[in-house]
Amino acid sequence: MTGQTGTPMERSIYEFPELFRRVHMERPGDIQREVKFLVQVWSRYLKRPVRRLLDIGAGDSPHGQIFARQGLAVVGIDRSPTMIAAGRAQAAKNPRLKFYRRRIERFTLPEPPFDAAIFMSETFPIITRNADLLTHLAAVARALRSGGLYCIDIDRHAGVELITQRRQWRERKVRVGAIRIDVREFYRPIAWDEGLHSIYELECRIHFADRVVTTRDIIPVRYTTPTLMDLAARASGCFEMIACCADNRFDRPLARCRGRWLAVLRRK
């Protein structure tokens, strides 16, 4: 998930690819489990093998790195130059992995069509404007073969609350090797007429051996539910939503979703 820094002088946690996933509470094995479930989704809903994969909002594409090692041709796009640099360092080790710096709202690629696309790490809801959502879906559709699948990982949005003042949500500590990170998270006010779930503020004090760096990211998060995702797919004219999977399972009802759900869209 990438956001905007609080002021022009403040740095972003996304400048530190080796740290930000741990700050976002990624657990060991999470990526591998997600990759395994994506393969199951493709097997169930796509009638041909996936040989070419587009990873959107990829960062350094941890999912794509695994798929590339399995023999897929993977292209990752991200707007962050730091993340693209980290991804290209990985791509130097595997010619099946390639990266482009692109904005996710509207993009083109000098690439043949893809069999499938993914948007992981619960990042899709940062597309908050209707116009950007539709141009995004149109761009993904242009990149996919007819019938190709677009799998979107989304946080379960529950407990929406309008607040009038900035308020701290929680405080925690993270360790990455010898590096300690003090994390504070805040909610920020949302106007009643905004289609947002939250405005999430993430403050990190990173204690390196020789210095302390403070980062701040402000991330508007669109209110995204399965019914709204279905509506967006229909409005795009490019996709239909064919499935929703709760918590990386086929057998769990959406009403019992504990954390995340996967929207499966098919390119018309």
Steps between C-alpha positions, in 0.01 A plus 500: 500500500650833396379839617612858517738647754368742759714798391756551220781462757384171649612166369287195419526149643478382138851633446615199704392185312669272751289647784156601382349152470585424861351833606179394326502182713575256222560160660751237388340281235220746409628562146553130434145421616358773277695372200369149560140626517537709184607186314186325630284794384650489153448125482133538595400804292742516206489238226858550388836507679642827629830564326513880518408689819459873570561604863342842572616717790773241515764666714792262454244229410551226760216305337652552156840383620348165599302468178807589291697226673217264403544593133243777442591822321414774753477875452462724805387863499526749785526878528776499763853537359642338813279194462573477127873513574462220757298297252753544222772382735298179537436487124875497439495151654208375287443606137134399526434797731467855365393834648358828372443817694136590438210666677231243566210732413585506128779314325616328184776246456716398203418136570298218342166425670494328838301195605433636850556805719523533876475794742607375843585631848155660550614803296215528247284732720755782472331573165242735650362700202234346274673629187832345608331170581348477152820600317688246712266217405517606135881495512505153656250376240722627217789303646305172533400242246126449449376280784803578714459526878566798725534400867476783756589459867287725725477556874164423664355846559295490815430740784498818294497797735493871420731697724543876532856514636824319433523209745765243579391145424787293638869494583736207456864402450650302214845344471676415176833350598683763707269780384221613736197682363256691721167506319207730569180485296231767486151551363429832335166676439294407196233722347157341506471513120831326430484135393788411728543232763775690678787741467783298648807677636811291564789642700823302542814582696769274358796443731799413285836439663627848410186713468127530557271565202136606535257422221137599455252374242140616457290244315136561400320165479188459285203315648504178296257213551416210267182672378689822423776304326238328286349838414840642400572199279165542325546877463840450335341307215816287495453250782249283680554389859469122504602413858588629847716289729532570872833454679661311211237226515224384268281357775472796739186720462571871458297570814765307696798675340756572771745727323525510121311397193600443139294640213531295180420701188487358147595711199218510246 
